[in-house]
Amino acid sequence: MAEILIVEDELSLNELVKRNLQLVGHRCTSVFEGAAALYEMECHEYDLVILDIMLPEINGFEVYKEMQGRPTIFLTARSSLADRIKGFSMGADDYLTKPFEMLELLARVEAVLRRTQKHSSSFEMGDVRIDFDGRQVFRKELLVECTPKEYELLEVMVNNRNIALSRDRLLELVWGYDYDGDTRTIDVHIQKLRKKLGWESVIKTVHKLGYRLEGGV
Amino acid sequence: MKHRTFLTTLILFLLTFNLGILLVCVITFKESINRSKERSIGEHYFIVSGIVKDFTALESRETDIEASLGTLLQPYHYLAGDKNASLTLYRDRTLVYSIGREIIPLNNLGELPREGNRLVETQNIDDSTYVIVSGKLPQPFETYAAVYYYDITETILSWEQMKNILFFAGFILSGLLALCLLILLNRLFKPLSQISQTSHNIAAGSYDTRLPVSGNDELTEMSRSFNHMAEEIQCQMKELINSAESKQQFIDNFSHELRTPLAVIYGYAEYIQKAALAEEDRQSAVEFIMLECRRIQTMAYQLLDLANLKYEQITLEEIKISGLFETVRQTLHNRITQKEIQMEFIADFDIILGDACLLQSLFENLIDNAIKACGTGGHIKVHAAIEAENKIICIQDNGNGMEAKDLQHIMEPFYRGDKSRSRKDGSAGLGLAICSQIARCHGAELTFSSHPGTGTTAKITFTV
């Protein structure tokens, strides 16, 4: 999938971001200093940079100035409006404040990648292929009929694969905040997807939590 | 206040002034009336006694009195020349003779007094005022009565004129006085209004407003003390603002310091919960969580220490400095040898008063910082000396040094000169805040001097 550079001086946070992004299939490189980040960008091409602002020696804003407009998400503990505005006015694609949630990080990364055209237009696993642009699902190159909600649910699960999603969260992501339905709706749609795609073992039920789509790492 | 003073003074003045004028008027009036009366009585007496003398002479010659009245009273015609006076003579209430312009029926005169006495009164007749003196002639001519009129209209008129002039002048004077009083009061009250304006300004928040100080009177003295008060207020406000700001800074820093470990803990917990993990990944995630928990724990303990140090009273005991440093050196032994650092210790005095545990922690912290600042093969010199009769201890390194802008903040809780390095060392950013507090507990002062590149010196000055 995408090549992502993570610039964060805190080892544990850097590792956390890396692991989360790897779950959904991105290739990640960790660096801990501004200078190393600039060096790394000279040598390799990256689709996205996740950049901490408070770095030793060279801070994130300075690094950003040097790296000539690569897609960037600032990651910082500074949540003041002035800081955020500064980040955006420099041209950052997004701004994430610590502490953040895993799904938030992934959603923002996904959104930036989609905007910058680095988002892959299809996803393949086993005999199933999903065409994101055409919103179509194929199994063994045969079109599988899906309702719009089934398709959206599938897309959310694929984008957040290897991560357990609670029924409430799925309801919120697919049906929206104002949907007044039962979480049973999710179970029904999941059953249908499993049957249509033959994914009984791919979409796992996580006890007391929800569902997780596994594989594709 | 000004208006009240103005009104009271003005009213009091007007009252006494006009009362004075009134009094003068009344007295002059009475005086002139009395003078007229006395003059009239005198005249009456003179005339009557003349008449009686003539009457007695006539009687002895047995001549008819009434027939010769004309000749008798001839000498008194001078009265007619005086336009104000006139005389009438009655016999048994009938007019027998009159001199002058006015003739007034006797009926109007009322009951005449007994012989020998005279009745004096003032009476208004046809727009004129008269003093009327009437009296019977003495025996044996008691059937005759002489009435003397004296016209005092003019006197009264002139008095009225004088009175009017007086009141008019009084009115003008009062106006002038009111004006002067107003100007005077304005001058007197100007400093007061200035003070009230200034205090309004101060109350509204412009604490640097001051009163102008000029001259050498009581008001200047008051202005001076007012300005002093304003200065004190300004100082205290500044202190308050500073302390509020440093508290706010502390809270900001604290929440920021909490945020990173919390983000890590939450993130890994969520990771463990939601991702399908191999046992190895799970172990390392848990380790990260524990590491961050320990960091928060350290921070909590250090904050507690800091808070306790602020309120706790320490017991002072005599401590050998050489012993103290030996302990510190042993504690830090590993790190010193690891970085191949040369330690030098010079003591010009050996006994110091203090709490052994706290002092040890103080020196450990400072030397630890010095080790962090030094590269491999650095040099740290600890010097206990006496400077200006005060015991001082200097800890000098030849490490990185610091910029002046960092130097003034390093003792603030959570301040980090280098935003991330110290965190990597596992400290919470409270070390120097605690050191400074420990020094303060001992009545000592901790100061730093540093130049980037040449190293840093920490100096503890124990004031006796």
HADDOCK unambig.tbl for C-alpha pairs under 7 A between the chains (distance, minus, plus):
assign (segid A and resid 12 and name CA) (segid B and resid 264 and name CA) 6.59 0.50 0.50
assign (segid A and resid 12 and name CA) (segid B and resid 288 and name CA) 6.24 0.50 0.50
assign (segid A and resid 13 and name CA) (segid B and resid 264 and name CA) 5.70 0.50 0.50
assign (segid A and resid 16 and name CA) (segid B and resid 267 and name CA) 6.83 0.50 0.50
assign (segid A and resid 16 and name CA) (segid B and resid 268 and name CA) 6.68 0.50 0.50
assign (segid A and resid 54 and name CA) (segid B and resid 419 and name CA) 6.58 0.50 0.50
assign (segid A and resid 55 and name CA) (segid B and resid 419 and name CA) 6.90 0.50 0.50
assign (segid A and resid 55 and name CA) (segid B and resid 420 and name CA) 6.55 0.50 0.50
assign (segid A and resid 56 and name CA) (segid B and resid 418 and name CA) 6.41 0.50 0.50
assign (segid A and resid 56 and name CA) (segid B and resid 419 and name CA) 6.08 0.50 0.50
assign (segid A and resid 56 and name CA) (segid B and resid 420 and name CA) 5.71 0.50 0.50
assign (segid A and resid 56 and name CA) (segid B and resid 421 and name CA) 6.95 0.50 0.50
assign (segid A and resid 77 and name CA) (segid B and resid 256 and name CA) 6.65 0.50 0.50
assign (segid A and resid 77 and name CA) (segid B and resid 259 and name CA) 6.87 0.50 0.50
assign (segid A and resid 77 and name CA) (segid B and resid 260 and name CA) 7.00 0.50 0.50
assign (segid A and resid 98 and name CA) (segid B and resid 259 and name CA) 6.64 0.50 0.50
assign (segid A and resid 98 and name CA) (segid B and resid 260 and name CA) 6.69 0.50 0.50
assign (segid A and resid 98 and name CA) (segid B and resid 263 and name CA) 5.81 0.50 0.50
assign (segid A and resid 99 and name CA) (segid B and resid 259 and name CA) 6.38 0.50 0.50
assign (segid A and resid 99 and name CA) (segid B and resid 260 and name CA) 6.93 0.50 0.50
assign (segid A and resid 99 and name CA) (segid B and resid 262 and name CA) 6.77 0.50 0.50
assign (segid A and resid 99 and name CA) (segid B and resid 263 and name CA) 4.03 0.50 0.50
assign (segid A and resid 100 and name CA) (segid B and resid 263 and name CA) 6.59 0.50 0.50
assign (segid A and resid 101 and name CA) (segid B and resid 267 and name CA) 6.71 0.50 0.50
assign (segid A and resid 102 and name CA) (segid B and resid 267 and name CA) 6.74 0.50 0.50
assign (segid A and resid 162 and name CA) (segid B and resid 275 and name CA) 5.63 0.50 0.50
assign (segid A and resid 162 and name CA) (segid B and resid 276 and name CA) 6.43 0.50 0.50
assign (segid A and resid 163 and name CA) (segid B and resid 274 and name CA) 4.99 0.50 0.50
assign (segid A and resid 163 and name CA) (segid B and resid 275 and name CA) 4.69 0.50 0.50
assign (segid A and resid 164 and name CA) (segid B and resid 274 and name CA) 4.36 0.50 0.50
assign (segid A and resid 164 and name CA) (segid B and resid 275 and name CA) 6.13 0.50 0.50
